[in-house]
Amino acid sequence: MTSAAPVIHVLGQSSVRFTTPHGSVLVDPYLTDSVAETYGEELRRLRPCPVTFADLADTRAILITHAHLDHCDPASVHGILQHAPEARIIAPLSARTILAESGVPSARLETAVHEWMPLLPGVRAHAVPAVHPSPDREPNGEWMSLGYVLEFGEQRYYHAGDTSPAQVIVDAVRPLAPTTGFLPVNERNYYRDRAGIIGNMSVREAFAFAEELGLRMVVPVHWDLFAPNTVSREEIEIVHRLHHPGIALRFAE
């Protein structure tokens, strides 16, 4: 195994682990039941986390896309840091603030920048905008929500975070030429808005977005962990088969 071929595990919601011989990179680790504990039992995880904090002792970098609890979970970050105390945490301002207020050492927190950030030998990341639900910025001008393009040798992956499609994202991501996208497919609609759930792109939008970005493979995320915010696997497969069979589809099993 080399840095050009990371081992990839989707850990639930939008949590993705990229493992190399030099250590692991985590994006949006949500490994607890903090959302249910904060907002109610209807948001209990539908399946347990497939790893323990001890399993993540090789973590060298944690990338956070935005400040929502299912992406920026202080309990998960603290659990990881107990076993990987030197891990860097790269995040937008509001997420850094939440983590600092929870007791994460400021020395571990770094600004996500829109240029290549070295993470490990042969591994780097580049922040890109996300629109969730609108193209909002922090008081200091940083994007409030982000995605990341991660490069492992010659392989590039796009983790969209939480977002809807937008031209500003296309303009930022296409020149970076990722070939695989981890895209949220829990559509935003009237009923989810009314329930206080901020959805993302629909399944149809996700595949159209992937096509516009030039992606060759889509890994759906953010679709199967919370009962009020799910999408059926059958719907994803039908849209793929009928409208975008030229793009490879892979589920995290």
Disulfide bonds with the S-S distance in Angstrom:
none
